């Protein structure tokens, strides 16, 4: 790679080289059926549903995106090695999230701490006890050989390196103008929650994500960037593909899968959300709530141009009656 200052690229290229060496160690190989005979197998839909639950937990606890990618990686690698049952998926996903939060938050010096397991179990509604989650975490550690302080290599790591490399060689400010980092991470989270991209390499998923965003962003740049600046960024993307040894056939298949997932997500986001909210209240909270069964559901129609509707009063006097009396108006008591 002959672009960009060498002193800025060499540390990043070294990180990229180390990530490529460890990439295959943490790559899952899911072989999940689309439909389960008898409901005894974990299907693609069950896996994707668990992944979206992990994303909701990540948003709820304001965890960094790395927690989500580590949790999904743990869950997918476990499903690769162990034939789990659908009834265990809730406990497996929540235990993976708890482990990922402990690993990531334990390494980081900044950011929120790892949430309490009891709170995660309650919020996720996984119907698991603390003992169940602790046993599942132990099984995950044993099967995958995970260790505290040793994080798996995910697409988030490659995306962070690729993003820094593109900014380092972006002399014409083409990449910085057409790629929004927040949108980049959001799209990567959406793709990670879909099993269609689970078996692709983390490096090609991250590179495809950047390329798809550049494809749509360059066409909308105003004023249009110079042609040589766009060609320089595109050429650098090809050099990164060669550096990571990503075959063209695999890169093209990953590109089509990512476009299909993003298109499906954009189509679903335009539909009205019809999911009903379910409120879970404790007995103590219910005792302090105001009763609403005796409240009037309908109010009388207010006449805009006619006579005011007479109000019926009981025989007992009220404070409002005393205020409207002549004695109060005349100032006499």
BATORNU-42368 format. One record per residue (C-alpha): residue in one letter; x, y negated, z; chain. Coordinates in nm, 4 decimals. Each point is the difference from the previous one (the first is absolute). Example, Ala and Ser with C-alpha at 12.3 -4.5 7.8 and 13.67 -1.06 7.14 Angstrom:
<atoms>
{r->a&px->1.2300&py->0.4500&pz->0.7800&c->A} .
{r->s&px->0.1370&py->-0.3440&pz->-0.0660&c->A} .
</atoms>
This chain:
<atoms>
{r->x&px->0.0000&py->0.0000&pz->0.0000&c->A} .
{r->x&px->0.1675&py->-0.3087&pz->-0.1244&c->A} .
{r->x&px->-0.2649&py->-0.2529&pz->0.1026&c->A} .
{r->x&px->0.0092&py->-0.2241&pz->0.3022&c->A} .
{r->x&px->0.2852&py->-0.0817&pz->0.2351&c->A} .
{r->x&px->0.1889&py->0.3144&pz->0.1079&c->A} .
{r->x&px->0.0196&py->-0.1039&pz->0.3640&c->A} .
{r->x&px->-0.3806&py->-0.0183&pz->0.0181&c->A} .
{r->x&px->-0.0700&py->0.3233&pz->-0.1880&c->A} .
{r->x&px->0.2564&py->0.2388&pz->0.1445&c->A} .
{r->x&px->-0.1501&py->0.0335&pz->0.3522&c->A} .
{r->x&px->-0.3467&py->0.0490&pz->-0.1495&c->A} .
{r->x&px->0.1248&py->0.2542&pz->-0.2522&c->A} .
{r->x&px->0.1704&py->0.1906&pz->0.2793&c->A} .
{r->x&px->-0.3282&py->0.0119&pz->0.1928&c->A} .
{r->x&px->-0.1766&py->0.1157&pz->-0.3150&c->A} .
{r->x&px->0.2564&py->0.2743&pz->-0.0547&c->A} .
{r->x&px->-0.0376&py->0.1292&pz->0.3563&c->A} .
{r->x&px->-0.3805&py->-0.0071&pz->-0.0271&c->A} .
{r->x&px->0.0128&py->0.2011&pz->-0.3244&c->A} .
{r->x&px->0.2146&py->0.2652&pz->0.1683&c->A} .
{r->x&px->-0.2501&py->0.0452&pz->0.2864&c->A} .
{r->x&px->-0.3111&py->-0.0429&pz->-0.2122&c->A} .
{r->x&px->-0.0514&py->0.3674&pz->-0.0879&c->A} .
{r->x&px->0.0313&py->0.1026&pz->0.3649&c->A} .
{r->x&px->-0.3189&py->-0.1861&pz->0.0908&c->A} .
{r->x&px->-0.1981&py->0.0618&pz->-0.3197&c->A} .
{r->x&px->-0.3311&py->0.1844&pz->0.0548&c->A} .
{r->x&px->-0.1389&py->0.2565&pz->-0.2411&c->A} .
{r->x&px->-0.3744&py->0.0118&pz->0.0512&c->A} .
{r->x&px->-0.2005&py->0.2822&pz->-0.1575&c->A} .
{r->x&px->-0.3475&py->-0.0884&pz->0.1233&c->A} .
{r->x&px->-0.3178&py->0.1185&pz->-0.1722&c->A} .
{r->x&px->-0.2657&py->-0.2383&pz->-0.1202&c->A} .
{r->x&px->-0.2805&py->0.2163&pz->0.1378&c->A} .
{r->x&px->0.0259&py->0.2417&pz->0.2913&c->A} .
{r->x&px->-0.1742&py->0.3373&pz->-0.0063&c->A} .
{r->x&px->-0.1764&py->0.0430&pz->0.3306&c->A} .
{r->x&px->0.1411&py->-0.3234&pz->0.1449&c->A} .
{r->x&px->0.3097&py->0.1690&pz->0.1407&c->A} .
{r->x&px->0.2600&py->-0.1977&pz->-0.1994&c->A} .
{r->x&px->0.1114&py->-0.3614&pz->0.0094&c->A} .
{r->x&px->-0.1012&py->-0.1606&pz->-0.3282&c->A} .
{r->x&px->0.1324&py->-0.3051&pz->-0.1785&c->A} .
{r->x&px->-0.2991&py->-0.2011&pz->0.1198&c->A} .
{r->x&px->0.0603&py->0.0928&pz->0.3638&c->A} .
{r->x&px->0.3655&py->-0.0967&pz->-0.0301&c->A} .
{r->x&px->-0.0831&py->-0.3346&pz->-0.1629&c->A} .
{r->x&px->-0.2623&py->-0.0703&pz->0.2650&c->A} .
{r->x&px->0.2548&py->0.0602&pz->0.2746&c->A} .
{r->x&px->0.2474&py->-0.2282&pz->-0.1775&c->A} .
{r->x&px->-0.2547&py->-0.2817&pz->-0.0124&c->A} .
{r->x&px->-0.0645&py->0.0485&pz->0.3718&c->A} .
{r->x&px->0.3728&py->-0.0484&pz->0.0566&c->A} .
{r->x&px->-0.0147&py->-0.3227&pz->-0.1983&c->A} .
{r->x&px->-0.2906&py->-0.1218&pz->0.2118&c->A} .
{r->x&px->0.1963&py->0.0762&pz->0.3157&c->A} .
{r->x&px->0.2997&py->-0.1856&pz->-0.1393&c->A} .
{r->x&px->-0.2167&py->-0.3087&pz->-0.0634&c->A} .
{r->x&px->-0.1796&py->0.0290&pz->0.3360&c->A} .
{r->x&px->0.3218&py->0.0050&pz->0.2014&c->A} .
{r->x&px->0.1790&py->-0.2451&pz->-0.2318&c->A} .
{r->x&px->0.2827&py->0.2458&pz->-0.0573&c->A} .
{r->x&px->0.2647&py->-0.0544&pz->-0.2689&c->A} .
{r->x&px->-0.0602&py->0.1719&pz->-0.3327&c->A} .
{r->x&px->0.2865&py->0.2375&pz->0.0702&c->A} .
{r->x&px->-0.2110&py->0.1690&pz->0.2693&c->A} .
{r->x&px->-0.2623&py->0.0922&pz->-0.2585&c->A} .
{r->x&px->0.2504&py->0.1444&pz->-0.2483&c->A} .
{r->x&px->0.1818&py->0.2004&pz->0.2676&c->A} .
{r->x&px->-0.3304&py->0.1354&pz->0.1353&c->A} .
{r->x&px->-0.1207&py->0.1048&pz->-0.3470&c->A} .
{r->x&px->0.3388&py->0.1575&pz->-0.0712&c->A} .
{r->x&px->-0.0167&py->0.2038&pz->0.3212&c->A} .
{r->x&px->-0.3548&py->0.1115&pz->-0.0750&c->A} .
{r->x&px->0.0752&py->0.0981&pz->-0.3631&c->A} .
{r->x&px->0.3181&py->0.1876&pz->0.0886&c->A} .
{r->x&px->-0.1852&py->0.1868&pz->0.2740&c->A} .
{r->x&px->-0.2751&py->0.0976&pz->-0.2455&c->A} .
{r->x&px->0.2723&py->0.1180&pz->-0.2378&c->A} .
{r->x&px->0.1421&py->0.2432&pz->0.2548&c->A} .
{r->x&px->-0.3069&py->0.0955&pz->0.2045&c->A} .
{r->x&px->-0.3414&py->0.1095&pz->-0.1219&c->A} .
{r->x&px->-0.2144&py->-0.2137&pz->0.2271&c->A} .
{r->x&px->-0.3756&py->0.0178&pz->0.0396&c->A} .
{r->x&px->-0.2371&py->-0.2916&pz->-0.0553&c->A} .
{r->x&px->-0.0962&py->-0.0098&pz->0.3695&c->A} .
{r->x&px->0.3656&py->-0.0719&pz->0.0882&c->A} .
{r->x&px->0.0440&py->-0.2940&pz->-0.2414&c->A} .
{r->x&px->-0.1284&py->-0.2650&pz->0.2408&c->A} .
{r->x&px->0.2444&py->0.1060&pz->0.2688&c->A} .
{r->x&px->0.2811&py->0.0381&pz->-0.2555&c->A} .
{r->x&px->-0.0465&py->-0.3475&pz->-0.1472&c->A} .
{r->x&px->-0.0250&py->-0.1763&pz->0.3364&c->A} .
{r->x&px->0.3036&py->0.1889&pz->0.1339&c->A} .
{r->x&px->0.1953&py->-0.0979&pz->-0.3134&c->A} .
{r->x&px->-0.0963&py->-0.3635&pz->0.0496&c->A} .
{r->x&px->0.1058&py->0.0088&pz->0.3645&c->A} .
{r->x&px->0.3367&py->0.1553&pz->-0.0885&c->A} .
{r->x&px->0.0569&py->-0.2510&pz->-0.2805&c->A} .
{r->x&px->-0.0824&py->-0.2922&pz->0.2290&c->A} .
{r->x&px->0.2390&py->0.1314&pz->0.2645&c->A} .
{r->x&px->0.2794&py->0.0563&pz->-0.2528&c->A} .
{r->x&px->-0.0354&py->-0.3354&pz->-0.1806&c->A} .
{r->x&px->-0.0700&py->-0.2164&pz->0.3047&c->A} .
{r->x&px->0.2806&py->0.1724&pz->0.1899&c->A} .
{r->x&px->0.2519&py->-0.0936&pz->-0.2692&c->A} .
{r->x&px->-0.1237&py->-0.3569&pz->-0.0536&c->A} .
{r->x&px->0.0911&py->-0.2690&pz->0.2502&c->A} .
{r->x&px->-0.2843&py->-0.2257&pz->-0.1142&c->A} .
{r->x&px->-0.3652&py->0.0645&pz->-0.0583&c->A} .
{r->x&px->-0.2835&py->0.1505&pz->0.2006&c->A} .
{r->x&px->0.0635&py->0.3008&pz->0.2256&c->A} .
{r->x&px->-0.1366&py->0.3437&pz->-0.0749&c->A} .
{r->x&px->-0.3654&py->0.0314&pz->0.1085&c->A} .
{r->x&px->-0.1023&py->0.2238&pz->0.2850&c->A} .
{r->x&px->-0.1002&py->0.3544&pz->-0.1049&c->A} .
{r->x&px->-0.3244&py->-0.0163&pz->0.1984&c->A} .
{r->x&px->-0.0979&py->-0.3228&pz->-0.1747&c->A} .
{r->x&px->0.0820&py->0.1418&pz->-0.3440&c->A} .
{r->x&px->-0.2059&py->0.3115&pz->0.0713&c->A} .
{r->x&px->-0.2966&py->-0.2122&pz->0.1067&c->A} .
{r->x&px->0.0161&py->-0.2451&pz->-0.2911&c->A} .
{r->x&px->0.0490&py->0.2702&pz->-0.2639&c->A} .
{r->x&px->-0.2898&py->0.2087&pz->0.1381&c->A} .
{r->x&px->0.2013&py->0.3163&pz->-0.0704&c->A} .
{r->x&px->-0.1706&py->0.1856&pz->0.2895&c->A} .
{r->x&px->0.3371&py->0.1224&pz->0.1254&c->A} .
{r->x&px->0.1249&py->0.0052&pz->0.3549&c->A} .
{r->x&px->0.3377&py->-0.1297&pz->0.1077&c->A} .
{r->x&px->0.1179&py->0.3580&pz->0.0302&c->A} .
{r->x&px->-0.1065&py->0.0749&pz->-0.3574&c->A} .
{r->x&px->0.1931&py->-0.2983&pz->-0.1359&c->A} .
{r->x&px->0.3091&py->0.0844&pz->0.2037&c->A} .
{r->x&px->-0.0026&py->0.3608&pz->-0.1242&c->A} .
{r->x&px->-0.0503&py->-0.1118&pz->-0.3606&c->A} .
{r->x&px->0.2895&py->-0.2459&pz->0.0252&c->A} .
{r->x&px->0.2196&py->0.2808&pz->0.1295&c->A} .
{r->x&px->-0.1016&py->0.2248&pz->-0.2897&c->A} .
{r->x&px->0.0742&py->-0.2745&pz->-0.2539&c->A} .
{r->x&px->0.3440&py->-0.0629&pz->0.1488&c->A} .
{r->x&px->0.0813&py->0.3714&pz->-0.0014&c->A} .
{r->x&px->-0.1203&py->0.0716&pz->-0.3527&c->A} .
{r->x&px->0.1559&py->-0.3094&pz->-0.1603&c->A} .
{r->x&px->0.3086&py->-0.0315&pz->0.2191&c->A} .
{r->x&px->-0.0639&py->-0.3652&pz->0.0728&c->A} .
{r->x&px->0.2193&py->-0.1870&pz->0.2449&c->A} .
{r->x&px->-0.0426&py->-0.3328&pz->0.1734&c->A} .
{r->x&px->0.1923&py->-0.2709&pz->-0.1845&c->A} .
{r->x&px->0.0179&py->0.1966&pz->-0.3274&c->A} .
{r->x&px->-0.2706&py->-0.1341&pz->-0.2322&c->A} .
{r->x&px->-0.0944&py->0.1763&pz->-0.3231&c->A} .
{r->x&px->0.0725&py->-0.1659&pz->-0.3337&c->A} .
{r->x&px->-0.3275&py->-0.1246&pz->-0.1493&c->A} .
{r->x&px->-0.1108&py->-0.2175&pz->-0.2892&c->A} .
{r->x&px->0.0079&py->-0.2962&pz->0.2384&c->A} .
{r->x&px->0.3778&py->0.0297&pz->0.0322&c->A} .
{r->x&px->0.0495&py->0.0031&pz->-0.3763&c->A} .
{r->x&px->-0.2448&py->-0.2850&pz->-0.0493&c->A} .
{r->x&px->0.1924&py->-0.2145&pz->0.2474&c->A} .
{r->x&px->0.3311&py->0.0716&pz->-0.1755&c->A} .
{r->x&px->-0.1394&py->-0.0474&pz->-0.3503&c->A} .
{r->x&px->-0.1647&py->-0.3274&pz->0.0974&c->A} .
{r->x&px->0.3273&py->-0.1370&pz->0.1382&c->A} .
{r->x&px->0.1892&py->0.1136&pz->-0.3113&c->A} .
{r->x&px->-0.2439&py->-0.1663&pz->-0.2390&c->A} .
{r->x&px->0.0172&py->-0.3257&pz->0.1957&c->A} .
{r->x&px->0.3810&py->0.0148&pz->-0.0135&c->A} .
{r->x&px->0.0114&py->0.0223&pz->-0.3810&c->A} .
{r->x&px->-0.3029&py->-0.2222&pz->-0.0691&c->A} .
{r->x&px->0.1830&py->-0.2992&pz->-0.1424&c->A} .
{r->x&px->-0.2991&py->-0.1191&pz->-0.2026&c->A} .
{r->x&px->-0.2421&py->0.0317&pz->0.2970&c->A} .
{r->x&px->-0.2173&py->0.2345&pz->-0.2054&c->A} .
{r->x&px->-0.0306&py->0.2714&pz->0.2644&c->A} .
{r->x&px->-0.0557&py->-0.2447&pz->0.2859&c->A} .
{r->x&px->-0.2822&py->-0.1720&pz->-0.1880&c->A} .
{r->x&px->-0.1945&py->0.3053&pz->-0.1155&c->A} .
{r->x&px->0.0400&py->0.2345&pz->0.2997&c->A} .
{r->x&px->-0.1790&py->-0.0793&pz->0.3243&c->A} .
{r->x&px->0.1587&py->0.1967&pz->0.2887&c->A} .
{r->x&px->-0.3287&py->0.0277&pz->0.1909&c->A} .
{r->x&px->-0.1809&py->0.1386&pz->-0.3035&c->A} .
{r->x&px->0.2925&py->0.2337&pz->-0.0634&c->A} .
{r->x&px->-0.0225&py->0.1553&pz->0.3467&c->A} .
{r->x&px->-0.3784&py->0.0172&pz->-0.0131&c->A} .
{r->x&px->0.0088&py->0.1925&pz->-0.3271&c->A} .
{r->x&px->0.2610&py->0.2364&pz->0.1338&c->A} .
{r->x&px->-0.2192&py->0.0768&pz->0.3025&c->A} .
{r->x&px->-0.2951&py->0.0734&pz->-0.2289&c->A} .
{r->x&px->0.2076&py->0.2362&pz->-0.2136&c->A} .
{r->x&px->0.1459&py->0.1752&pz->0.3056&c->A} .
{r->x&px->-0.3516&py->0.0833&pz->0.1210&c->A} .
{r->x&px->-0.0760&py->0.1886&pz->-0.3230&c->A} .
{r->x&px->0.1189&py->0.3587&pz->-0.0364&c->A} .
{r->x&px->0.0454&py->-0.0479&pz->-0.3760&c->A} .
{r->x&px->0.3374&py->-0.1652&pz->0.0687&c->A} .
{r->x&px->0.1018&py->0.2059&pz->0.3022&c->A} .
{r->x&px->0.2335&py->0.2309&pz->-0.1939&c->A} .
{r->x&px->0.1827&py->-0.2702&pz->-0.1939&c->A} .
{r->x&px->0.3393&py->-0.1162&pz->0.1155&c->A} .
{r->x&px->-0.0027&py->-0.2984&pz->0.2338&c->A} .
{r->x&px->0.2453&py->-0.1876&pz->-0.2236&c->A} .
{r->x&px->-0.2112&py->0.0276&pz->-0.3141&c->A} .
{r->x&px->-0.3177&py->-0.0996&pz->0.1841&c->A} .
{r->x&px->0.1683&py->-0.3168&pz->0.1279&c->A} .
{r->x&px->0.1519&py->-0.0843&pz->-0.3389&c->A} .
{r->x&px->-0.3255&py->0.0655&pz->-0.1835&c->A} .
{r->x&px->-0.1820&py->-0.2221&pz->0.2476&c->A} .
{r->x&px->0.2329&py->-0.2909&pz->-0.0772&c->A} .
{r->x&px->-0.0196&py->0.0570&pz->-0.3753&c->A} .
{r->x&px->-0.3814&py->0.0085&pz->-0.0044&c->A} .
{r->x&px->-0.0186&py->-0.3242&pz->0.1939&c->A} .
{r->x&px->0.2520&py->-0.1641&pz->-0.2331&c->A} .
{r->x&px->-0.1942&py->0.1187&pz->-0.3059&c->A} .
{r->x&px->-0.3127&py->-0.1845&pz->0.1120&c->A} .
{r->x&px->0.1803&py->-0.2965&pz->0.1536&c->A} .
{r->x&px->0.2271&py->-0.1021&pz->-0.2870&c->A} .
{r->x&px->-0.2925&py->-0.0445&pz->-0.2388&c->A} .
{r->x&px->-0.1657&py->-0.2542&pz->0.2347&c->A} .
{r->x&px->0.3047&py->-0.2154&pz->0.0709&c->A} .
{r->x&px->-0.0447&py->-0.3659&pz->-0.0887&c->A} .
{r->x&px->0.2201&py->-0.1358&pz->-0.1434&c->A} .
{r->x&px->0.1150&py->0.3166&pz->-0.1730&c->A} .
{r->x&px->0.3527&py->0.1045&pz->0.0984&c->A} .
{r->x&px->0.2768&py->0.0243&pz->-0.2609&c->A} .
{r->x&px->0.0182&py->0.3262&pz->-0.1880&c->A} .
{r->x&px->0.3565&py->0.0751&pz->0.1032&c->A} .
{r->x&px->-0.0927&py->-0.0369&pz->0.3692&c->A} .
{r->x&px->-0.2846&py->0.2511&pz->-0.0332&c->A} .
{r->x&px->0.2222&py->0.2367&pz->-0.1966&c->A} .
{r->x&px->0.2659&py->-0.0215&pz->0.2704&c->A} .
{r->x&px->-0.2449&py->0.1081&pz->0.2736&c->A} .
{r->x&px->-0.1433&py->0.2808&pz->-0.2126&c->A} .
{r->x&px->0.3492&py->0.1217&pz->-0.0833&c->A} .
{r->x&px->0.0929&py->0.0025&pz->0.3661&c->A} .
{r->x&px->-0.3051&py->0.2150&pz->0.0765&c->A} .
{r->x&px->0.1251&py->0.2506&pz->-0.2555&c->A} .
{r->x&px->0.3433&py->0.0000&pz->0.1625&c->A} .
{r->x&px->-0.1571&py->0.0742&pz->0.3388&c->A} .
{r->x&px->-0.1883&py->0.2900&pz->-0.1551&c->A} .
{r->x&px->0.3262&py->0.1423&pz->-0.1306&c->A} .
{r->x&px->0.1763&py->-0.0620&pz->0.3300&c->A} .
{r->x&px->-0.2666&py->0.2006&pz->0.1862&c->A} .
{r->x&px->0.0024&py->0.2676&pz->-0.2735&c->A} .
{r->x&px->-0.3710&py->-0.0193&pz->-0.0654&c->A} .
{r->x&px->-0.0978&py->0.1836&pz->-0.3215&c->A} .
{r->x&px->-0.2088&py->-0.1939&pz->-0.2481&c->A} .
{r->x&px->-0.2711&py->0.2670&pz->-0.0016&c->A} .
{r->x&px->-0.0389&py->-0.0091&pz->0.3776&c->A} .
{r->x&px->0.0098&py->-0.3796&pz->0.0027&c->A} .
{r->x&px->-0.2765&py->-0.0133&pz->-0.2610&c->A} .
{r->x&px->-0.2176&py->0.2495&pz->0.1892&c->A} .
{r->x&px->0.0444&py->-0.1964&pz->0.3225&c->A} .
{r->x&px->-0.0817&py->-0.3226&pz->-0.1846&c->A} .
{r->x&px->-0.3290&py->0.1413&pz->-0.1293&c->A} .
{r->x&px->-0.0953&py->0.1363&pz->0.3438&c->A} .
{r->x&px->0.0686&py->-0.3327&pz->0.1699&c->A} .
{r->x&px->-0.2031&py->-0.1939&pz->-0.2576&c->A} .
{r->x&px->-0.2930&py->0.2397&pz->0.0453&c->A} .
{r->x&px->0.0073&py->-0.0373&pz->0.3800&c->A} .
{r->x&px->0.0184&py->-0.3807&pz->-0.0150&c->A} .
{r->x&px->-0.2812&py->-0.0160&pz->-0.2568&c->A} .
{r->x&px->-0.2213&py->0.2236&pz->0.2140&c->A} .
{r->x&px->0.0723&py->-0.2100&pz->0.3087&c->A} .
{r->x&px->-0.0829&py->-0.3248&pz->-0.1814&c->A} .
{r->x&px->-0.3257&py->0.1495&pz->-0.1255&c->A} .
{r->x&px->-0.1007&py->0.1118&pz->0.3500&c->A} .
{r->x&px->0.0847&py->-0.3379&pz->0.1514&c->A} .
{r->x&px->-0.2608&py->-0.1654&pz->-0.2242&c->A} .
{r->x&px->-0.2807&py->0.2230&pz->0.1285&c->A} .
{r->x&px->-0.2039&py->-0.1088&pz->0.3046&c->A} .
{r->x&px->0.1109&py->0.1595&pz->0.3230&c->A} .
{r->x&px->-0.2847&py->0.2127&pz->0.1330&c->A} .
{r->x&px->0.1627&py->0.1839&pz->0.2869&c->A} .
{r->x&px->-0.1962&py->-0.0374&pz->0.3232&c->A} .
{r->x&px->0.1883&py->-0.1018&pz->0.3099&c->A} .
{r->x&px->-0.0285&py->0.2294&pz->0.2993&c->A} .
{r->x&px->0.0392&py->-0.1616&pz->0.3399&c->A} .
{r->x&px->0.1317&py->0.2152&pz->0.2833&c->A} .
{r->x&px->-0.0920&py->-0.1414&pz->0.3410&c->A} .
{r->x&px->0.0810&py->0.1357&pz->0.3393&c->A} .
{r->x&px->-0.2664&py->0.0507&pz->0.2654&c->A} .
{r->x&px->0.1381&py->-0.2885&pz->0.2030&c->A} .
{r->x&px->-0.0310&py->-0.2334&pz->-0.2977&c->A} .
{r->x&px->-0.3543&py->0.1158&pz->-0.0684&c->A} .
{r->x&px->-0.1054&py->-0.0864&pz->0.3567&c->A} .
{r->x&px->0.1100&py->-0.3607&pz->-0.0441&c->A} .
{r->x&px->-0.1572&py->-0.0521&pz->-0.3434&c->A} .
{r->x&px->-0.3220&py->-0.2018&pz->-0.0155&c->A} .
{r->x&px->-0.3041&py->0.2125&pz->-0.0905&c->A} .
{r->x&px->-0.1205&py->-0.0785&pz->-0.3496&c->A} .
{r->x&px->-0.3008&py->0.2285&pz->-0.0275&c->A} .
{r->x&px->-0.2422&py->-0.2678&pz->0.1309&c->A} .
{r->x&px->0.1276&py->-0.2880&pz->-0.2111&c->A} .
{r->x&px->-0.2409&py->-0.1453&pz->-0.2582&c->A} .
{r->x&px->0.1109&py->0.0997&pz->-0.3475&c->A} .
{r->x&px->-0.2207&py->-0.2460&pz->-0.1905&c->A} .
{r->x&px->-0.0562&py->-0.3698&pz->0.0609&c->A} .
{r->x&px->-0.3146&py->-0.2003&pz->-0.0903&c->A} .
{r->x&px->0.0133&py->-0.1942&pz->-0.3237&c->A} .
{r->x&px->0.0666&py->-0.3709&pz->0.0466&c->A} .
{r->x&px->-0.2387&py->-0.2204&pz->-0.1954&c->A} .
{r->x&px->0.1872&py->-0.2745&pz->-0.1785&c->A} .
{r->x&px->-0.2947&py->-0.2262&pz->-0.0972&c->A} .
{r->x&px->-0.2898&py->0.1153&pz->0.2135&c->A} .
{r->x&px->-0.0853&py->-0.0450&pz->0.3653&c->A} .
{r->x&px->0.2429&py->0.1352&pz->0.2583&c->A} .
{r->x&px->-0.0852&py->0.3425&pz->0.1303&c->A} .
{r->x&px->-0.1499&py->-0.0299&pz->0.3509&c->A} .
{r->x&px->0.1997&py->0.1788&pz->0.2638&c->A} .
{r->x&px->-0.1874&py->0.2151&pz->0.2482&c->A} .
{r->x&px->0.0855&py->-0.0698&pz->0.3600&c->A} .
{r->x&px->-0.0733&py->0.1934&pz->0.3116&c->A} .
{r->x&px->-0.1760&py->-0.1404&pz->0.2987&c->A} .
{r->x&px->0.3210&py->-0.0425&pz->0.1964&c->A} .
{r->x&px->0.1847&py->-0.3272&pz->-0.0449&c->A} .
{r->x&px->0.3532&py->-0.0058&pz->-0.1315&c->A} .
{r->x&px->0.2820&py->-0.2478&pz->0.0004&c->A} .
{r->x&px->-0.0826&py->-0.0859&pz->-0.3611&c->A} .
{r->x&px->-0.3578&py->-0.0804&pz->0.0975&c->A} .
{r->x&px->0.1123&py->-0.2319&pz->0.2748&c->A} .
{r->x&px->0.2337&py->-0.1863&pz->-0.2349&c->A} .
{r->x&px->-0.2880&py->-0.0652&pz->-0.2451&c->A} .
{r->x&px->-0.2378&py->-0.1293&pz->0.2677&c->A} .
{r->x&px->-0.1014&py->-0.3663&pz->0.0210&c->A} .
{r->x&px->0.1448&py->-0.0311&pz->0.3461&c->A} .
{r->x&px->0.3465&py->0.0809&pz->-0.1296&c->A} .
{r->x&px->-0.0377&py->-0.2486&pz->-0.2877&c->A} .
{r->x&px->-0.1192&py->-0.2802&pz->0.2320&c->A} .
{r->x&px->0.2848&py->0.0643&pz->0.2355&c->A} .
{r->x&px->-0.2278&py->0.0912&pz->0.2927&c->A} .
{r->x&px->0.0362&py->0.3107&pz->0.2035&c->A} .
</atoms>
